[in-house]
Amino acid sequence: MSATPASRPPRLNLPAIVLGVAVIALLNLWLGAWITPAEGQYRPGYLVILVALLLPGFLGALVSGLAARHRFPTHGLMAGLGMFLVELIWGAVGGELAIGTVIVRALGFASGAALGGQAAGRMASYLRSARAEAADRVAGASDTAPLLEVDGLSMHYRTSIGWVSAVDGVSFELRKGEALGLVGESGCGKTSVAMSLLRLLPENAEFRGGSVRLNGVDLLDMTEDEMRSRRWSDIAMVFQGAMNAWNPVYTVYEQIREAMVTHFGGELTEEQIRDRVGELFDLVGLNRAMVDRYPHEFSGGMRQRAVIAMALSCDPQVIIADEPTTALDVIVQDQILQELKQVQTALGMSIIYISHDIAVIAEVTEVMGVMYAGRLVELGPTAEVFSRPRHPYTYLLLRSTPSVTGPRRVLAPLEGEPPNLVDPPTGCRFHPRCPYADQRCREENPAIEVIDPQSGHGVACWNWGSVPVRISKGVEA
């Protein structure tokens, strides 16, 4: 796959590092007094020297790692290196110890810090796993609690001409068994949101804020190893462009098998894995006799079904379908969508559909969000948003789309172009194309406001009341 896993970029926690250096220094003074009970006397033994060198660094690193909320074990090592520099500077400016002794002591602190950092990392992994299991139990006890909570998610890409604001303050919830759609023009940030949820991002991507909580556990706080254990088993993706999602030199079975072995290890026998892949092929409408074929031996629709089977292989709670019917003819598109809906109903999964085709979103989702220039501008029940769009962008998008069921009408084009996200407009990003924009729209960025508490319909617009209400198909008031 073209995307490369990327963890949240580490940011040094300076107070944690300073605390670690302080612990190392205090232990150094105390152990120094213990090792030399009287002037000119030393307690004998290499073990004493080893403890005196390693223990301060180890405990300092452990404390530093705890103070950094277990997120980056390297904080402990940084604390040890900090004391290393302190020792070198102290020796250089006239300390009583020879420089060789200072270097040996500093190396001892750093070595202890490396061990402490590893201990902090293992403790972090254990504590996070315990919290995740507790959150899963709590979520399982309450079907009303959101399964996935995205709160203020912001992600930018670093480019040669500046930072691209691809995702800016996106928030939504997904409940168990629910289908949510994200729709918008190409380049509005839909796929970037999906890749952010899975943390499958290129190296030039950086999270700027927000959280992604699955069963109450923030996926952005996890290490890459922890996130890798969650991908495919808890949250999986049906990628856009089925042919690009397969390695052409391995059979489809081998690639699905690899995902299952990675997550289940020795829990399943080879026979059980083959039976499971066969069941998945049956579920998505493929002949199980085809599992040992190569990707190029499948048609476009068959490859897409096989991608869906692969996404289902580890029983995820959430499936992200990114343009699942791209490059397929309309008949196969409808078949794929119906099969996805049937699979969702049969397995009780939650699905996030991503598409620029609002007809697809209308057909398969209960809740939809409309994105524009990296922001979520409208969110609510799909039927409500289609019948009563309150954001000007949603309204104009629907007016520019033909209907095969309603009366004939003249389509109104959505004029203008999306903004440059390296230097986006101030205020509402849609205001340069909006017929209802005023000075406030140009200066202030509106947050999503719930305008219908009963349905939860929300809109990010200062002038949503000016948008015409579509009373019925083809009629406006």
C-alpha positions in Angstrom: 0.0 0.0 0.0 1.2 3.5 -0.8 0.6 5.0 2.6 3.3 4.7 5.2 2.5 4.3 8.9 3.5 7.3 10.9 3.2 7.9 14.6 2.4 11.2 16.2 5.6 13.3 16.0 7.4 13.3 19.4 7.5 16.6 21.3 10.0 16.9 24.2 8.5 17.4 27.6 11.1 19.7 29.2 9.6 19.6 32.7 9.8 15.8 32.7 13.4 15.9 31.5 14.4 18.5 34.2 12.7 16.4 36.9 14.7 13.3 35.7 18.0 15.3 35.8 17.1 16.5 39.3 16.4 12.9 40.5 19.7 11.8 39.0 21.6 14.7 40.7 20.1 14.1 44.1 20.7 10.4 44.0 24.2 11.1 42.9 24.9 13.3 45.9 23.3 10.8 48.3 25.1 7.7 46.9 28.3 9.7 46.8 28.0 10.3 50.5 27.2 6.7 51.1 30.2 5.4 49.0 32.7 7.6 50.9 31.6 7.5 54.6 34.8 9.2 55.6 37.3 11.4 53.7 39.6 9.4 51.6 37.7 6.1 52.2 35.6 4.2 49.7 33.4 1.2 50.1 35.1 -1.6 48.2 33.6 -3.6 45.4 32.7 -3.2 41.7 29.1 -3.8 42.5 29.0 -0.6 44.6 30.5 1.4 41.8 28.0 -0.1 39.3 25.1 0.7 41.6 26.4 4.2 42.1 26.5 4.8 38.4 23.5 3.0 37.1 20.9 3.5 39.8 20.6 7.3 39.6 20.3 7.1 35.8 17.7 4.3 35.9 15.5 5.9 38.5 15.8 9.3 36.9 14.7 7.9 33.6 11.8 6.1 35.1 10.6 9.2 36.9 11.0 11.2 33.7 9.1 8.7 31.7 6.3 8.7 34.3 6.2 12.5 34.3 5.9 12.4 30.5 2.7 10.3 30.8 4.5 7.2 29.5 4.2 8.5 25.9 7.9 8.7 25.0 10.4 6.4 26.8 13.2 8.4 25.2 12.4 11.2 27.8 14.3 9.0 30.3 17.3 8.8 28.1 17.2 12.5 27.5 17.3 13.0 31.3 20.4 10.8 31.5 22.1 12.7 28.6 21.2 15.9 30.4 23.1 14.8 33.4 25.9 13.6 31.1 26.2 17.2 29.9 26.0 18.6 33.5 28.9 16.3 34.5 31.0 17.3 31.5 30.4 21.0 32.1 31.1 20.6 35.9 34.4 18.7 35.2 35.4 21.3 32.5 35.0 24.3 34.8 37.1 23.0 37.6 35.5 20.1 39.3 37.7 18.0 41.6 37.4 14.8 39.6 39.6 14.0 36.6 38.0 14.3 33.2 38.2 10.6 32.6 36.3 9.9 35.8 33.7 12.4 34.9 33.2 10.8 31.5 32.9 7.3 33.1 30.3 8.6 35.6 28.3 10.4 32.9 28.3 7.2 30.7 27.1 5.3 33.7 24.2 7.7 34.2 23.3 7.5 30.5 23.4 3.7 30.5 21.2 3.6 33.5 18.8 6.1 31.8 18.6 3.8 28.7 17.5 0.9 30.9 15.1 3.1 32.8 13.6 4.4 29.5 13.0 0.8 28.4 11.3 0.0 31.7 9.1 3.1 31.4 8.2 2.1 27.9 7.2 -1.4 29.0 5.2 0.0 31.9 3.5 2.4 29.5 2.5 -0.4 27.2 1.1 -2.4 30.1 -0.9 0.5 31.6 -2.3 1.5 28.2 -3.3 -2.1 27.5 -5.1 -2.2 30.9 -6.9 1.0 30.2 -7.9 -0.2 26.7 -9.3 -3.4 28.1 -11.2 -1.5 30.8 -12.6 1.0 28.2 -13.6 -2.0 26.0 -15.5 -3.5 28.9 -17.2 -0.2 29.7 -18.1 0.4 26.0 -19.5 -3.2 25.8 -21.7 -2.5 28.8 -23.3 0.5 27.2 -24.6 0.3 23.6 -25.6 4.0 23.8 -22.0 5.2 24.2 -20.2 6.3 21.0 -17.9 3.7 19.6 -15.6 6.3 17.9 -15.3 9.9 19.0 -13.3 12.3 16.9 -12.8 15.6 18.7 -11.1 18.7 17.2 -8.9 16.6 14.9 -6.3 18.8 13.1 -3.6 17.5 10.7 -1.3 19.4 8.4 1.1 18.4 5.6 4.6 19.9 5.3 5.4 20.9 1.7 8.1 22.9 -0.1 5.8 25.9 -0.2 4.4 25.7 3.4 2.1 23.8 5.7 -1.2 22.5 4.1 -4.1 22.7 6.5 -5.7 19.4 5.3 -7.8 18.6 8.4 -8.8 21.5 10.6 -10.9 20.9 13.8 -13.0 18.0 12.6 -15.4 16.5 15.2 -18.0 13.7 14.9 -19.2 10.5 16.7 -19.9 7.1 15.4 -22.1 4.6 17.3 -22.2 0.8 17.1 -23.9 -0.4 14.0 -24.1 3.1 12.5 -23.1 4.1 9.0 -21.7 7.6 8.6 -20.8 9.3 5.4 -18.3 12.1 4.6 -18.9 13.9 1.4 -17.3 16.9 -0.4 -15.3 18.0 -3.4 -12.0 16.4 -4.2 -9.2 17.8 -2.0 -11.6 18.7 0.9 -9.8 16.4 3.4 -12.1 13.3 3.4 -9.3 10.8 2.8 -6.9 12.7 5.1 -9.4 12.2 7.9 -9.6 8.5 7.2 -5.8 8.2 7.1 -5.6 10.2 10.3 -8.0 7.8 12.1 -5.7 4.8 11.1 -2.5 6.9 11.4 -1.5 5.8 8.0 0.2 9.0 7.0 3.3 10.0 5.0 6.3 11.4 6.9 5.5 15.0 6.1 2.2 14.8 8.0 1.8 16.2 11.6 -1.1 16.2 14.0 -1.7 19.7 15.4 -4.4 18.8 17.9 -7.5 16.8 18.8 -8.2 13.2 19.7 -9.5 10.0 18.1 -11.0 7.8 20.8 -12.0 4.3 20.0 -13.9 2.7 23.0 -12.6 5.6 25.0 -8.9 5.0 24.2 -7.1 7.8 22.3 -5.5 6.3 19.2 -3.2 9.3 18.7 -1.6 8.7 22.1 -0.5 5.1 21.2 2.9 4.1 20.2 3.3 2.8 16.6 3.5 -0.8 17.9 0.3 -0.4 19.9 -1.4 1.2 16.9 -0.3 -1.6 14.6 -2.1 -4.1 16.9 -5.3 -2.0 16.7 -5.3 -1.7 12.9 -7.3 -4.3 11.1 -8.4 -5.9 14.4 -10.3 -2.9 15.7 -10.4 -0.4 12.8 -9.8 -1.4 9.1 -10.1 0.3 5.7 -11.4 -0.5 2.3 -8.9 1.5 0.2 -9.7 3.5 -2.9 -8.4 1.7 -6.0 -8.6 -2.0 -5.3 -5.7 -2.9 -7.7 -3.3 -0.7 -5.8 -4.3 -2.3 -2.5 -2.8 -5.7 -3.6 0.7 -6.9 -4.0 0.8 -8.4 -7.5 3.3 -11.2 -6.7 1.3 -12.8 -3.9 -2.0 -14.6 -4.1 -5.0 -13.0 -2.5 -5.1 -15.8 0.1 -1.5 -15.2 1.1 -2.2 -11.5 1.7 -5.3 -12.0 3.7 -3.6 -14.8 5.6 -0.7 -12.5 6.5 -3.1 -10.0 8.2 -4.7 -12.8 10.2 -1.4 -14.3 11.3 -0.1 -10.9 12.3 -3.0 -10.3 14.7 -3.9 -13.9 15.8 -0.4 -15.4 15.7 -0.6 -19.1 16.7 -4.2 -19.0 17.8 -5.4 -20.3 14.4 -4.3 -23.3 12.5 -3.7 -23.1 8.7 -6.9 -25.0 8.1 -8.9 -22.6 10.3 -7.4 -19.6 8.4 -8.3 -21.1 5.0 -11.9 -21.8 6.2 -12.2 -18.3 7.5 -11.0 -16.8 4.2 -13.5 -19.0 2.3 -16.3 -17.8 4.6 -15.3 -14.2 3.9 -15.4 -14.9 0.1 -18.9 -16.4 0.5 -19.9 -13.3 2.5 -18.9 -10.8 -0.2 -20.2 -12.9 -3.1 -17.0 -14.5 -4.4 -16.3 -18.1 -5.1 -14.1 -19.5 -2.4 -12.3 -21.6 -5.0 -10.7 -18.3 -6.2 -8.7 -17.6 -3.0 -5.4 -18.9 -4.5 -5.6 -16.7 -7.5 -3.4 -13.6 -8.1 -5.0 -10.1 -8.0 -4.7 -9.6 -11.8 -6.8 -12.7 -12.3 -9.8 -10.9 -10.7 -12.0 -8.3 -12.4 -12.4 -4.8 -11.0 -15.5 -5.7 -9.0 -14.1 -8.9 -7.8 -10.9 -7.2 -6.6 -13.0 -4.7 -4.7 -15.0 -7.5 -3.0 -11.7 -9.2 -2.1 -10.5 -6.0 -0.5 -13.7 -5.9 1.6 -13.0 -9.5 2.6 -9.5 -8.6 3.7 -10.9 -5.7 5.7 -13.3 -8.1 7.5 -10.6 -10.7 8.1 -9.8 -9.7 11.7 -13.4 -8.8 12.8 -12.9 -5.0 13.2 -15.4 -2.8 15.0 -15.1 0.0 12.5 -14.7 -0.2 8.7 -13.6 2.9 6.7 -14.7 2.6 3.0 -12.8 5.2 1.0 -14.5 5.6 -2.4 -15.2 1.9 -2.4 -16.8 2.0 -5.9 -14.3 4.1 -7.8 -13.7 3.1 -11.4 -16.5 0.5 -11.4 -19.6 0.6 -13.6 -22.9 1.7 -12.1 -24.3 -1.9 -11.9 -21.2 -3.2 -10.1 -21.2 -0.1 -7.9 -24.7 -0.8 -6.7 -23.8 -4.5 -6.1 -20.8 -3.5 -4.0 -22.8 -1.0 -1.9 -25.6 -3.4 -1.3 -23.1 -6.1 -0.2 -21.4 -3.7 2.2 -24.8 -2.8 3.7 -25.7 -6.5 4.1 -22.3 -7.2 5.7 -22.8 -4.3 8.1 -26.2 -5.5 9.1 -25.2 -9.1 9.5 -22.1 -8.4 11.6 -23.3 -5.3 13.4 -20.3 -3.2 12.4 -19.9 0.5 12.1 -18.9 2.0 8.7 -17.6 5.3 7.6 -18.2 5.9 3.9 -16.1 8.5 2.1 -17.3 9.7 -1.3 -17.6 12.8 -3.5 -20.8 11.2 -4.8 -23.7 12.4 -2.7 -26.0 9.8 -4.2 -23.8 7.0 -2.7 -23.9 8.7 0.7 -27.7 9.0 0.5 -28.2 5.3 -0.3 -26.1 3.7 2.4 -25.7 6.0 5.4 -27.9 7.2 8.4 -25.7 10.2 9.3 -23.7 12.4 6.9 -21.1 15.1 7.3 -20.2 17.6 4.6 -16.6 18.7 4.3 -15.1 21.8 2.7 -11.5 22.9 2.6 -10.5 20.6 5.5 -13.4 21.5 7.8 -16.7 19.8 8.6 -19.4 22.4 7.7 -22.6 20.4 8.3 -23.4 17.2 10.2 -26.7 15.5 10.8 -29.1 12.7 9.8 -28.7 12.0 6.1 -32.4 12.4 5.3 -32.5 15.7 7.2 -29.4 17.1 5.5 -30.8 16.2 2.1 -34.2 17.6 2.7 -33.2 20.7 4.6 -29.6 21.6 3.9 -28.6 24.6 6.1 -25.1 25.3 5.0 -24.8 27.3 1.7 -22.2 24.8 0.4 -24.4 21.8 1.0 -27.4 23.6 -0.5 -25.4 24.6 -3.6 -23.9 21.2 -3.9 -27.3 19.6 -4.0 -28.6 22.1 -6.5 -25.8 21.3 -8.8 -26.6 17.5 -8.7 -29.2 15.9 -11.0 -31.9 13.7 -9.6 -33.4 10.7 -11.3 -36.5 10.6 -9.1 -37.6 14.2 -8.7 -39.0 16.6 -11.3 -36.7 18.0 -14.1 -35.0 21.2 -13.1 -32.2 23.5 -14.3 -28.9 22.6 -12.5 -27.2 25.5 -10.8 -23.4 25.2 -11.0 -21.3 25.7 -7.9 -19.1 28.6 -9.1 -15.5 29.2 -8.1 -12.7 27.0 -6.9 -11.7 25.5 -3.5 -9.2 27.7 -1.6 -5.5 27.2 -1.4 -5.0 25.4 1.9 -1.4 26.6 2.2 -2.9 30.1 2.7 -6.6 29.6 3.4 -9.0 32.5 3.6 -9.7 34.1 7.0 -13.0 33.4 8.7 -15.3 30.9 7.0 -13.3 29.2 4.2 -16.4 29.1 1.9 -17.0 32.8 2.0 -15.3 33.6 -1.3 -17.9 31.4 -3.1 -20.8 32.0 -0.8 -23.8 34.2 -2.0 -24.8 34.9 1.6 -21.4 35.9 3.0 -21.0 39.2 5.0 -18.2 40.9 6.8 -18.5 38.6 9.8 -18.0 35.5 7.5 -14.8 37.1 6.3 -13.4 37.7 9.7 -14.7 35.0 12.1 -14.6 31.2 11.7 -17.9 29.6 12.7 -18.0 26.5 14.8 -20.6 23.8 14.2 -23.8 24.8 16.0 -26.6 22.3 16.7 -29.7 23.9 15.2 -32.1 21.0 15.8 -31.5 19.3 19.2 -33.9 16.5 18.4 -32.1 15.3 15.3 -28.6 16.6 16.2 -28.4 18.5 12.9 -25.5 20.9 13.1 -24.1 23.6 10.8 -21.0 25.8 10.8 -22.4 29.0 9.3 -23.2 32.5 10.6 -26.1 32.9 8.1 -27.6 29.5 7.9 -31.0 31.0 8.3 -30.7 32.7 4.9 -30.3 29.4 3.1 -33.6 28.5 1.3 -35.6 25.6 2.8 -36.3 22.8 0.4 -39.8 21.9 1.4 -40.1 19.2 -1.2 -38.2 17.9 -4.2 -37.8 20.7 -6.7 -39.7 23.3 -4.5 -38.0 25.9 -2.5 -39.2 28.5 0.0 
